[in-house]
C-alpha cells in the first residue's frame, strides 16, 4: 500500500523544488557569468546553492507536514 501522507509530502517537495530551482538556476548562471567564473567554478557554485536550498526546503516542508498531519 502507498502511504498517502508520504506521497503528498514527496509530490509537494518536488513541485516546490522545481518552482524554486528554475529561477535560481538563471540567477546563479547570470551572476557567475558576470563574475567571469570558469565552468568548473560555476558548476561548484550551483551545486553549493542547490544543496543549501534543498536542505532548507526539505527541512521546512518536513516541519510543515509534521505540524499539519
Secondary structure, 3 states (H helix, E strand, C coil): CCCHHHHHHHHHHHHHHHHHHHHHHHHHHHHHHHCCCCHHHHHHHHHHHHHHHHHHHHHHHHHHHHHHC
